[in-house]
Amino acid sequence: MTKQFILIMADTVRKDMLGCYGNPNMHTPNIDRLCAQGIRYDNAYSCQPVCGPARSAIFTGVFPHSNGVVANSLPLGDNVKTIGQRLTDNGIHCGYVGKWHLDGGDYFGNGRCPEGFDEKYWYDMKLYLDELSDEDKLRSRQSATAFSPDWTEDKTYAHRCADRAIRFLQENRGTDFFLTISFDEPHGPCLCPAPFNTMYNNTKMPPSRNYADDLSTKPFMQTLWAGKDA
């Protein structure tokens, strides 16, 4: 029996942004269908609220203070093994498509596939930006132009990640594999083509009660991240 596992990640998705968690104003049919066919958890916890450190724990099984990624733009320690390396060493083919954020480079990555994952399918955000024209690179990273009507679905990072992931599945049927699809969207700024660019024109999200916290009882590092005076 083949061992096949797919991990799908989306960035900066709040629980109340999903229809499957009870918000009738949010249209998320694909996630809702996955939820209906599987298990939906009411509570989940991350060992770190910051992107890079949280990802480092997911893909190494080691706390950020031990794997080296205690903040964004820091690399994993040279002696730290990822799940890709562990599984590849045991004969399971590993593919990774999408945002990585663990190579020590900037937000977009350095374009180099880390050990343990198949380079044929590797597609971080640097490789995506390299495919765009200079004009589109700038426009794609500005909130003011992210909703422009001339954007098409095939120009989005999510679309190109999904296409590559589908190709991985088609070309690796019948084999043991572990595939990660790591969407950057809806982390802003991101492209929003029609019809999605007007779908929520009259929708206003209620403020989260979490933003009322003045952080006075939180650790110093959390205060710095929030931009408060230390």
Rosetta blueprint (number, residue, H / E / L):
1 M L
2 T L
3 K L
4 Q E
5 F E
6 I E
7 L E
8 I E
9 M E
10 A E
11 D L
12 T L
13 V L
14 R L
15 K H
16 D H
17 M H
18 L L
19 G H
20 C H
21 Y H
22 G L
23 N L
24 P L
25 N L
26 M L
27 H L
28 T L
29 P H
30 N H
31 I H
32 D H
33 R H
34 L H
35 C H
36 A H
37 Q H
38 G L
39 I L
40 R L
41 Y L
42 D L
43 N L
44 A L
45 Y L
46 S L
47 C L
48 Q L
49 P L
50 V L
51 C H
52 G H
53 P H
54 A H
55 R H
56 S H
57 A H
58 I H
59 F H
60 T H
61 G L
62 V L
63 F L
64 P H
65 H H
66 S H
67 N H
68 G L
69 V L
70 V L
71 A L
72 N L
73 S L
74 L L
75 P E
76 L L
77 G L
78 D L
79 N L
80 V L
81 K L
82 T L
83 I H
84 G H
85 Q H
86 R H
87 L H
88 T H
89 D H
90 N L
91 G L
92 I L
93 H E
94 C E
95 G E
96 Y E
97 V E
98 G E
99 K L
100 W L
101 H L
102 L L
103 D E
104 G L
105 G L
106 D L
107 Y L
108 F L
109 G L
110 N L
111 G L
112 R L
113 C L
114 P L
115 E L
116 G L
117 F L
118 D L
119 E L
120 K L
121 Y L
122 W L
123 Y E
124 D L
125 M H
126 K H
127 L H
128 Y H
129 L H
130 D H
131 E H
132 L L
133 S L
134 D H
135 E H
136 D H
137 K H
138 L H
139 R H
140 S H
141 R L
142 Q L
143 S H
144 A H
145 T H
146 A L
147 F L
148 S L
149 P L
150 D L
151 W L
152 T L
153 E H
154 D H
155 K H
156 T L
157 Y H
158 A H
159 H H
160 R H
161 C H
162 A H
163 D H
164 R H
165 A H
166 I H
167 R H
168 F H
169 L H
170 Q H
171 E H
172 N L
173 R L
174 G L
175 T L
176 D L
177 F E
178 F E
179 L E
180 T E
181 I E
182 S E
183 F E
184 D L
185 E L
186 P L
187 H L
188 G L
189 P L
190 C L
191 L L
192 C L
193 P L
194 A L
195 P L
196 F L
197 N L
198 T L
199 M L
200 Y L
201 N L
202 N L
203 T L
204 K L
205 M L
206 P L
207 P L
208 S L
209 R H
210 N H
211 Y H
212 A H
213 D L
214 D L
215 L L
216 S L
217 T L
218 K L
219 P L
220 F H
221 M H
222 Q H
223 T H
224 L H
225 W H
226 A L
227 G L
228 K L
229 D L
230 A L
